[in-house]
Amino acid sequence: MTALLSAAKTDPGKSDPGKRGLTVPTGLAGLSLDAMASVSYGPEAIVLVLAAAGGAGLGLTVPVTLAIAALLAVLVASYRQVIAAFPNGGGAYAVAKAYLGRRTSLTAAASLIVDYVLNVAVSIAAGIAALTSAFPALHGYTVEICLAVLAGITALNLLGITESARAFMAPTVVFVAGIMVVIVAGLVRGTPAVTVTVDSAVPADLQTVGVLLLLKAFSSGCAALTGVEAIANAVPSFRVPKVRRAQRAEVALGALLGVMLVGLAVLIEKFQVRPVEGTTVLSQLTSAALGDGIGYYIVQFATVLLLALAANTSYGGLPTLTRLLADDNCLPHRFAVRSPRQVYRYGVLTLGLLAGVLLIGAGGEMNTLVPLFAIGVFVGFTIAQVGMVRHWLRTRTRGWRWRLALNGFGAVLTCAAAIVTTAMKFGEGAWLIVVVLPALVVAMEQVRRAYGRMGESRRAVTEWAPGAVELPGRPQPGGAAVVVVPVAEVSELSCQALSAALSLGNEVIVVHVRLDGASSTAFGKAWEAWHPDVPLVFLDDSDATVGGPVARYLSERFPGRRKVVVIAEIDPPSGWRRVLPSRRGQELAKQMRRQPDTVVCHLRVPVA
């Protein structure tokens, strides 16, 4: 999954562009947190499936993990080719856009959106699972803690908290070092330091080991491969030579991830680890290798922190992706608008909302969410590999045959993995991804068509060349406009509204809707005393609104004429006081925007 594209922050004190950007270590820390963190839930997903066959099934943990590691090696080799062919980054979306057409590129984008959301939900759920394993008393508050962490991460990103890859180095090093220490200590130790005595979750009706069980275990464990494509998506973030550094980082990621997965699988078989309610597999392995002392808590807290940071990477990736899709007219343009804090707030809020829905629906359970994770990932993998096959067929550069064979082999493997994962996990929630992916593609297509129709009506001139485009006609005044000012009371606000109206045109009319008889009588007397030399028209309330009577008056009294409606409102200070105004001005503006030849002018008067 694409991690923070902005993870590489340049040092303002350095002027040499060649010294800026990510190195191999900082690239691993800034772009591969979700891949590294997947070792906390990938092996557990395998154990949960194989445990259905008892000890015989758990004895196949290493062979299943080796198969996943082999697929990881093919993916790493394939994505090295993607990095070389697309040095500007973009991953599957860029490859599909260049070689497979718009709809396929939207499918890749949809799979990325799904993966970003799932990454947040799975990472937070896995982090809280690690926390509750260390502190079992918190287990009853899993959903609440998950939502609190999600709210905190979302709030920080709305505030524009920026991160650098260098800041991610320490927790990444501690986590990887901790896992390596667990593996080495576990291999050296003859018997587990601590044995979990809680009742096992293995069912009494054991299944036999068969092909379907192994395929299901393989598909579950493939969740550990998420994030392998992140480096290929962010090649421009690396220090020059960008391609070479990105390729080295990709290989380093594959090597580290493979060693950790296989090492943990060996320990699972050695210590005969089984699923235990309320305790993660990684927690059992850590206590078996290191005991329940300070080393255990360091690894658990490092896991919690790294998973939180892995969730945070989506907040840098999804808003950037939605901005690109909005620029391509595939999402509403508000997703491309930055807040004053330089944050794509709509992307951040959408990500937080969708991840919250998933966490609530899954009850904060990591193992409920993990089966959904790998499907979208393998869809993106397959699209990238097929696109690279088209790339080599077109370019035919030196060594294109073996490169084509590599990407073709990778496409076959990832496509098969996607089919197997979908089939094996369909009843466990994978059907949701099967429905959501095409629904997202259709929705983005509809948005694109809608913007296309809007563009035809606007006839915007984006690039100018003599005779290439038709320019709009000459602006026409269309006669003098009538300026209408809806007024509810005689006040300083009304005075400013009338002053603005008189500066806009010579024909100014004030309208007052009689919502209440007593207040309208008082208004009439105050108006006569004020006597601002502007015509006043009383309108009867027919539908308990202000907008309806004013709209009917304008359409009946001034058909075919240009109308300017000045709406004056108090603009309270920020904070809770924003909810105090009645918002009748918004209701009035909504009605006026439906009127032909009508311009709405908002006058906001700030108060201290």
C-alpha positions in Angstrom: 0.0 0.0 0.0 1.2 3.5 -0.8 2.5 5.0 2.4 3.3 8.6 3.1 4.4 10.2 -0.1 5.5 13.2 1.9 7.5 11.1 4.3 10.7 12.4 2.9 11.1 15.9 4.3 14.0 18.0 3.0 16.4 19.8 5.3 16.1 23.6 4.6 19.7 24.0 5.6 20.8 21.9 2.6 20.9 23.3 -0.9 22.1 20.3 -2.8 19.1 18.5 -4.3 21.1 15.3 -4.6 21.3 15.1 -0.8 17.6 15.4 -0.2 15.1 12.6 0.0 14.9 9.1 1.4 17.8 6.8 1.8 17.4 3.0 2.0 17.0 2.9 5.8 14.7 6.0 6.0 12.7 4.6 3.0 12.1 1.4 4.9 11.0 3.4 8.0 8.8 5.9 6.1 7.2 3.7 3.4 7.1 0.2 4.8 5.6 0.4 8.2 2.4 -1.5 7.2 4.5 -4.2 5.6 6.7 -4.6 8.7 3.7 -4.5 11.0 2.0 -7.3 9.1 4.1 -9.8 10.9 2.0 -9.1 14.0 -1.2 -10.5 12.3 0.0 -12.5 9.2 1.3 -15.6 11.1 -1.7 -15.5 13.5 -4.0 -15.7 10.5 -2.3 -18.9 9.3 -2.4 -20.4 12.8 -6.1 -19.7 13.2 -6.8 -21.8 10.0 -4.4 -24.6 10.6 -5.5 -25.0 14.2 -8.8 -26.5 12.9 -6.7 -29.6 12.1 -5.0 -29.8 15.5 -1.3 -30.6 15.8 -1.1 -32.1 12.3 -2.4 -28.8 10.8 -0.1 -26.6 13.0 2.8 -28.7 11.8 2.3 -27.3 8.3 2.8 -23.7 9.5 6.4 -23.5 8.1 5.6 -25.0 4.6 2.6 -22.6 4.2 4.8 -19.6 5.3 7.6 -20.7 2.9 5.0 -20.6 0.1 4.1 -17.1 1.1 7.8 -16.1 1.3 8.3 -17.5 -2.2 5.4 -15.3 -3.5 7.0 -12.4 -1.6 10.2 -13.0 -3.5 8.4 -12.9 -6.9 6.6 -9.7 -5.9 9.8 -8.0 -4.8 11.5 -8.9 -8.1 8.5 -7.7 -10.1 8.2 -4.4 -8.3 11.9 -3.7 -8.9 10.9 -3.7 -12.6 8.0 -1.4 -11.8 10.4 1.0 -10.1 12.7 1.1 -13.1 9.9 1.5 -15.6 8.0 4.2 -13.6 10.6 6.4 -11.8 7.9 9.0 -11.2 6.0 6.6 -8.9 2.3 5.8 -8.8 2.5 2.0 -8.7 -0.5 0.0 -10.1 -2.5 3.2 -10.8 0.3 4.7 -12.9 0.9 1.4 -14.7 -2.8 0.8 -15.5 -3.3 4.4 -16.6 -0.4 4.1 -19.1 -1.1 0.7 -20.5 -4.5 -0.8 -19.5 -7.0 2.0 -19.9 -9.0 4.3 -17.7 -11.4 1.7 -16.3 -8.6 -0.6 -15.2 -6.7 2.3 -13.6 -9.9 3.1 -11.7 -10.0 -0.5 -10.5 -6.4 -0.1 -9.3 -7.4 3.1 -7.6 -10.5 1.5 -6.0 -8.3 -1.4 -4.6 -5.9 1.2 -3.2 -8.8 3.0 -1.5 -10.1 -0.2 0.1 -6.6 -1.1 1.2 -6.0 2.3 2.8 -9.2 2.0 4.8 -8.5 -1.6 5.8 -4.9 -0.8 6.7 -6.1 1.7 9.3 -8.7 -0.6 10.7 -6.5 -3.7 10.8 -3.5 -1.9 12.2 -5.4 -0.3 15.0 -7.2 -3.5 15.8 -3.9 -5.4 15.8 -2.3 -2.8 18.0 -5.0 -2.9 20.5 -4.9 -6.7 20.5 -1.2 -6.5 21.4 -2.1 -4.0 24.2 -4.9 -6.2 25.6 -2.6 -9.2 25.5 -0.2 -7.4 27.8 -3.0 -6.0 29.9 -6.0 -8.4 29.8 -8.1 -6.1 32.0 -8.6 -3.9 29.0 -10.0 -6.6 26.8 -13.6 -5.7 27.5 -13.0 -2.2 26.1 -11.5 -3.2 22.8 -14.0 -1.2 20.6 -13.8 1.9 22.7 -10.0 1.9 22.8 -9.9 1.3 19.0 -12.2 4.2 18.3 -10.3 6.5 20.7 -7.0 5.8 18.9 -8.7 6.3 15.6 -10.2 9.6 16.7 -6.8 10.7 18.0 -4.9 9.9 14.8 -7.6 11.5 12.6 -7.6 14.7 14.8 -3.8 14.9 14.5 -3.9 14.7 10.8 -6.7 17.3 10.6 -4.4 19.6 12.5 -1.7 19.1 9.9 0.7 17.2 12.0 3.5 16.2 9.5 5.9 13.4 9.9 9.3 12.6 8.5 10.8 9.2 7.7 13.6 10.0 10.1 11.1 10.2 13.0 9.9 6.7 12.1 13.4 5.2 12.4 13.5 4.6 16.1 10.2 2.7 16.5 10.9 0.7 13.3 14.4 -0.3 14.5 13.1 -1.2 18.0 10.3 -3.3 16.5 12.5 -5.2 13.9 15.2 -5.7 16.5 12.7 -7.0 19.0 11.2 -9.5 16.5 14.8 -10.6 15.6 15.7 -11.1 19.3 12.5 -13.1 19.8 13.4 -15.3 16.9 17.0 -15.9 17.9 16.2 -16.4 21.6 13.4 -18.8 20.7 15.6 -20.8 18.4 18.3 -21.0 21.2 15.9 -21.8 24.0 15.0 -25.5 24.4 11.7 -25.0 26.2 9.4 -22.0 26.4 10.2 -19.6 29.2 6.5 -19.1 29.8 3.7 -21.5 28.9 0.2 -20.1 28.3 -2.3 -22.0 30.4 -5.5 -20.5 29.1 -7.9 -22.9 27.5 -7.2 -23.4 23.8 -9.5 -22.1 21.2 -9.0 -25.2 19.0 -12.4 -26.8 18.2 -13.2 -30.3 19.4 -14.3 -31.5 16.0 -10.9 -31.5 14.3 -10.7 -31.3 10.5 -8.4 -33.4 8.3 -5.5 -31.7 6.5 -6.5 -31.2 2.9 -5.9 -29.0 0.0 -8.7 -26.7 0.8 -7.4 -26.2 4.4 -3.9 -25.4 3.1 -5.3 -23.0 0.5 -7.3 -21.3 3.1 -4.3 -21.0 5.4 -2.2 -19.6 2.5 -4.8 -17.1 1.6 -5.1 -15.9 5.2 -1.3 -15.6 5.5 -1.1 -13.5 2.4 -2.3 -10.6 4.5 1.3 -10.3 5.5 2.2 -9.2 2.0 0.4 -5.9 2.3 2.7 -2.9 1.7 5.1 -4.6 -0.6 4.2 -2.1 -3.4 4.6 1.0 -1.2 8.2 1.8 -2.3 7.3 1.6 -6.0 4.5 4.1 -5.4 6.9 6.7 -3.9 10.1 6.5 -6.0 10.3 10.4 -6.4 10.7 10.6 -2.6 14.1 8.9 -2.7 17.5 10.6 -2.8 19.3 10.4 -6.2 19.9 8.0 -7.8 16.3 7.5 -7.0 15.6 4.3 -8.9 18.6 2.4 -7.5 17.9 3.4 -3.9 14.2 2.5 -4.3 15.2 -0.9 -5.7 17.6 -1.6 -2.9 14.9 -0.6 -0.3 12.4 -2.9 -2.0 14.9 -5.8 -1.8 15.7 -5.0 1.9 12.0 -4.9 2.7 11.5 -8.3 1.1 14.5 -9.8 2.9 13.5 -8.4 6.3 9.8 -9.4 5.9 10.7 -12.9 4.7 13.1 -13.6 7.5 10.6 -12.4 10.2 7.8 -14.4 8.7 9.7 -17.7 8.4 11.4 -17.2 11.7 8.1 -16.7 13.6 6.7 -19.7 11.7 9.5 -21.9 13.0 8.9 -20.8 16.5 5.2 -21.5 16.2 5.9 -25.1 15.3 8.7 -25.4 17.9 6.7 -24.1 20.8 3.4 -25.6 19.5 1.6 -22.3 19.7 -2.2 -22.4 19.4 -4.8 -19.7 19.1 -5.8 -18.5 22.6 -8.7 -16.2 23.3 -7.5 -12.7 24.4 -3.8 -13.4 23.6 -2.1 -12.9 20.2 0.2 -15.4 18.7 3.0 -12.8 18.7 2.5 -12.3 22.4 2.7 -16.0 23.1 5.9 -16.3 21.0 7.5 -13.3 22.8 6.7 -14.7 26.3 7.9 -18.1 25.2 11.2 -16.7 24.0 11.9 -13.9 26.4 9.7 -14.6 29.4 7.3 -12.1 30.9 9.9 -9.6 32.0 10.8 -6.2 30.6 11.8 -7.7 27.2 8.2 -8.9 26.7 6.7 -5.5 27.4 9.3 -3.7 25.2 8.3 -5.9 22.2 4.5 -5.5 22.9 4.7 -1.7 23.2 6.9 -1.5 20.1 4.3 -3.5 18.3 1.5 -1.2 19.5 3.5 1.9 18.4 4.5 0.6 15.0 0.9 -0.5 14.3 -0.3 3.0 15.2 2.3 4.5 12.9 1.3 2.0 10.2 -2.3 3.1 10.4 -1.1 6.7 10.2 0.6 6.1 6.8 -2.8 5.8 5.2 -3.6 9.3 6.3 -0.8 10.5 4.1 -1.6 8.2 1.2 -5.4 8.2 0.8 -5.9 12.0 0.8 -3.1 12.2 -1.8 -4.8 9.5 -3.9 -8.2 11.1 -3.6 -6.7 14.5 -4.7 -5.2 12.8 -7.8 -8.6 11.2 -8.6 -10.3 14.5 -8.0 -7.9 16.2 -10.4 -8.8 13.5 -12.9 -12.5 14.3 -12.4 -13.1 10.9 -10.8 -14.0 12.2 -7.4 -15.7 15.4 -6.2 -13.3 18.3 -6.5 -13.6 19.1 -2.8 -11.2 16.2 -2.3 -8.5 18.3 -4.0 -9.1 21.4 -1.8 -6.6 21.9 1.0 -7.5 23.5 4.4 -5.5 26.4 5.8 -3.3 23.8 7.5 -2.5 22.3 4.1 -4.5 19.2 4.8 -6.9 17.4 2.4 -9.5 17.3 5.1 -12.2 15.6 3.1 -9.9 12.7 2.4 -8.8 12.5 6.1 -12.4 12.6 7.4 -13.6 10.0 4.9 -10.8 7.7 5.8 -11.5 8.1 9.5 -15.2 7.6 9.1 -14.9 4.4 7.0 -12.3 2.9 9.3 -14.5 3.6 12.2 -17.5 1.8 10.6 -15.2 -1.2 10.0 -13.9 -1.3 13.5 -17.5 -1.1 15.0 -18.8 -3.7 12.6 -15.9 -6.1 13.4 -16.2 -5.4 17.2 -12.5 -4.3 17.1 -11.5 -7.9 16.4 -8.3 -8.1 14.3 -9.0 -11.6 13.0 -12.4 -10.5 11.6 -10.8 -7.8 9.5 -7.7 -9.6 8.3 -9.5 -11.9 5.8 -10.7 -8.8 3.9 -7.2 -7.3 3.6 -5.5 -9.4 1.0 -8.1 -9.3 -1.8 -7.7 -5.7 -2.8 -3.9 -6.0 -2.4 -3.7 -8.8 -4.9 -6.0 -7.0 -7.3 -3.5 -4.2 -7.4 -0.6 -6.6 -7.6 -2.2 -8.3 -10.6 -3.0 -5.1 -12.4 0.6 -3.8 -12.0 2.1 -7.1 -13.3 -0.2 -7.3 -16.4 0.5 -3.6 -17.1 4.2 -4.3 -17.0 3.8 -7.2 -19.5 2.2 -4.7 -21.9 5.1 -2.3 -21.1 7.8 -4.8 -22.1 5.9 -5.9 -25.2 5.8 -2.2 -26.4 9.2 -1.0 -25.4 11.3 -4.2 -26.1 14.3 -2.8 -24.4 17.4 -4.8 -23.6 16.5 -7.9 -21.6 12.8 -7.4 -22.2 12.1 -11.1 -22.7 13.2 -12.3 -19.2 11.6 -9.2 -17.7 8.4 -10.0 -19.4 8.6 -13.6 -18.2 9.1 -12.4 -14.6 6.2 -10.0 -14.7 4.0 -12.5 -16.5 4.8 -15.2 -13.9 4.1 -12.6 -11.1 0.8 -11.8 -12.8 -0.3 -15.4 -12.9 0.7 -16.0 -9.3 -1.0 -12.9 -7.9 -4.1 -13.5 -10.0 -4.3 -17.1 -8.7 -3.7 -15.8 -5.1 -6.5 -13.2 -5.6 -8.9 -15.9 -6.8 -8.0 -18.4 -4.0 -8.2 -15.7 -1.3 -11.6 -14.5 -2.6 -13.0 -18.1 -2.8 -11.6 -19.2 0.5 -12.7 -16.0 2.4 -15.9 -15.3 0.6 -18.2 -16.4 3.4 -16.0 -14.7 6.0 -16.6 -11.2 4.6 -14.7 -11.2 1.3 -18.0 -10.8 -0.5 -18.0 -7.2 0.9 -14.8 -6.4 -1.1 -16.2 -8.1 -4.2 -19.2 -5.8 -4.0 -17.3 -2.6 -2.9 -14.6 -2.7 -5.6 -16.8 -2.6 -8.7 -19.2 -0.2 -6.9 -16.3 2.3 -6.4 -15.3 1.9 -10.0 -18.9 2.6 -11.2 -19.2 5.5 -8.8 -16.0 7.1 -10.1 -17.1 6.6 -13.7 -20.4 8.3 -12.9 -18.6 11.2 -11.3 -16.3 11.5 -14.3 -19.3 11.6 -16.7 -21.1 14.2 -14.6 -18.0 16.4 -14.7 -17.8 15.8 -18.5 -21.3 17.1 -18.9 -20.5 20.1 -16.7 -17.4 20.8 -18.7 -19.4 20.8 -21.9 -21.8 23.4 -20.5 -18.9 25.5 -19.2 -16.8 25.2 -22.3 -13.7 26.1 -20.3 -10.6 27.1 -22.2 -7.7 25.2 -20.5 -5.1 25.5 -23.3 -5.0 28.2 -25.9 -3.9 27.7 -29.5 -5.2 29.8 -32.4 -8.1 28.0 -34.1 -7.9 25.0 -31.8 -10.7 25.9 -29.4 -13.8 28.1 -29.6 -13.8 31.1 -27.3 -16.9 32.1 -25.3 -19.0 35.0 -26.7 -18.7 38.6 -25.7 -20.1 39.5 -22.3 -23.5 41.3 -22.5 -24.8 43.6 -19.7 -28.4 42.3 -20.2 -30.0 45.5 -18.8 -29.9 47.0 -15.3 -30.2 44.5 -12.5 -32.7 44.9 -9.6 -31.1 44.5 -6.2 -33.3 42.8 -3.6 -32.5 42.9 0.2 -34.5 40.5 2.5 -34.6 42.2 5.9 -36.0 40.8 9.2 -35.4 43.8 11.5 -34.1 47.3 11.6 -30.5 47.0 12.8 -26.9 47.8 12.0 -26.8 44.6 10.0 -29.7 45.8 7.8 -27.9 49.2 7.4 -24.8 47.4 6.1 -26.8 45.2 3.8 -28.6 48.3 2.3 -25.3 50.1 1.9 -23.9 47.2 0.0 -27.0 47.0 -2.2 -27.0 50.7 -3.1 -23.4 50.3 -4.2 -24.4 47.4 -6.6 -27.3 49.1 -8.5 -29.7 52.0 -8.7 -32.9 50.0 -8.3 -33.0 48.6 -4.7 -36.0 46.9 -3.1 -36.3 45.7 0.5 -38.6 42.7 1.2 -39.8 41.6 4.6 -41.6 38.3 5.1 -44.4 38.3 7.7 -43.5 35.3 9.8 -45.1 36.7 12.9 -47.8 39.4 13.0 -46.6 41.2 16.1 -43.0 41.3 15.1 -43.9 42.5 11.6 -46.0 45.4 13.1 -43.1 46.4 15.2 -40.8 46.2 12.2 -43.1 48.5 10.2 -43.1 51.1 12.8 -39.3 51.0 13.2 -38.9 51.2 9.4 -41.1 54.3 9.2 -39.0 55.9 12.0 -35.7 55.0 10.3 -37.0 56.0 6.8 -33.9 54.9 4.7 -35.5 56.1 1.4 -35.6 52.5 0.0 -38.9 50.9 -1.2 -40.2 48.2 1.2 -42.4 45.3 0.2 -44.2 43.1 2.7 -44.6 39.4 1.7 -47.1 37.0 3.3 -45.7 33.8 4.9 -47.3 30.9 3.0 -45.0 28.0 3.9 -43.3 29.0 7.2 -40.1 29.9 5.3 -38.4 33.0 4.1 -37.1 31.6 0.8 -40.4 30.5 -0.7 -42.2 33.9 -0.6 -39.1 35.8 -1.8 -38.6 33.3 -4.7 -42.2 33.7 -5.8 -42.1 37.4 -5.6 -38.9 37.6 -7.8 -40.3 35.2 -10.4 -43.7 37.0 -10.6 -42.4 40.6 -10.3 -39.2 40.5 -12.3 -39.4 37.8 -14.9 -36.5 37.8 -17.4 -34.6 40.4 -15.5 -31.2 40.0 -13.7 -31.7 39.9 -10.0 -29.1 40.4 -7.3 -30.1 39.2 -3.8 -28.1 40.6 -0.9 -28.2 38.3 2.2 -26.6 39.7 5.3 -25.7 37.4 8.2 -23.8 37.6 11.4 -20.5 35.7 11.3 -19.8 34.6 14.9 -16.3 33.7 16.1 -15.1 30.1 15.5 -15.9 27.4 17.9 -19.2 26.4 19.5 -20.7 29.8 18.7 -21.0 28.8 15.1 -24.2 26.9 15.9 -26.0 29.9 17.3 -27.3 31.7 14.2 -30.7 30.6 12.8 -29.3 29.7 9.4 -32.3 31.3 7.7 -29.8 32.9 5.4 -28.7 29.5 4.1 -32.3 28.4 3.5 -32.9 31.7 1.6 -29.7 31.3 -0.5 -30.7 27.7 -1.4 -34.0 28.9 -2.7 -32.4 31.9 -4.6 -29.9 29.7 -6.4 -32.7 27.8 -8.0 -34.0 31.0 -9.6 -32.9 31.8 -13.2 -30.9 35.1 -13.7 -30.4 35.4 -10.0 -27.1 36.3 -8.3 -26.7 35.7 -4.6 -24.5 38.0 -2.7 -23.5 37.0 0.9 -22.5 39.8 3.3 -21.0 38.4 6.4 -20.6 40.8 9.3 -18.1 39.5 11.9 -18.6 40.0 15.6 -16.1 39.9 18.4 
